[in-house]
Structures are given as structure tokens and as C-alpha cells.
Amino acid sequence: LLADAWSKEVYLVTRDAAGLEADFRARLFAPAAGIEEDPATGAAAAALGGWLGLRETPADGTSRHLIAQGHEIGRPSRLEIEVEKRAGEVVAVRVGGGAVLVSEGTIEVPDD
């Protein structure tokens, strides 16, 4: 589907988050980057926050949205977006949420 597209990643978002107690449900597929499906995508959530700020939030103030992601792959995540606007302009987008350590490692760099 994406073979001829300029971007090889897809971030799908829907307001249909039934049963997840969230405003949105999202999925990110990035096979070209070696990521079959990402359970939580903070950078994409920030972009969504910016889009919501331009199109759906009030002219001034702070709005908050909750994204459910990762449920389909057994790694449920909840990303919180906060969009701040002043005089009709988006001045800040904040993304937060919890994380779970899934692996760790050590890299040793030779002295030479």
C-alpha cells in the first residue's frame, strides 16, 4: 500500500475508542523502520495534539485528550495530550503517559 508513498509509516486515529475510556484510539505501523506496530507513539501524539489545537480547541485555554494505543498487540498504552492556546494560536503541546521497561542493555565502546 505504501510502496510508492513518500512516507512508509501510517498513524491511524479514530474517535471510536469504545470500551477504552479514551477520546481517541490510535495505531502506528512503520514496517520500513522495522516497527511492525508501535504500542505508544509520543511524537505522533504530539502531531495529533497540534492538529487538534488548530482545528478543534477553543481560541484560548488548555484542552486535554486521551489516546488509547497498543491494545491490539497486547501492549495497551495511554497517551495524554495537553494543548495550550493563546489568542487563537497553539503555544504548547505536551504529551505524557506511563511507560514499562521491556528491555535494557549495555554498549561497550573500545578505548582505541
PyMOL commands that set and color helices and strands:
alter all, ss='L'
color gray80, all
select helices_A, chain A and resi 31-33+42-55+71-73
alter helices_A, ss='H'
color red, helices_A
select strands_A, chain A and resi 10-14+24-30+35-38+61-69+77-86+89-97
alter strands_A, ss='S'
color yellow, strands_A
deselect
rebuild
show_as cartoon
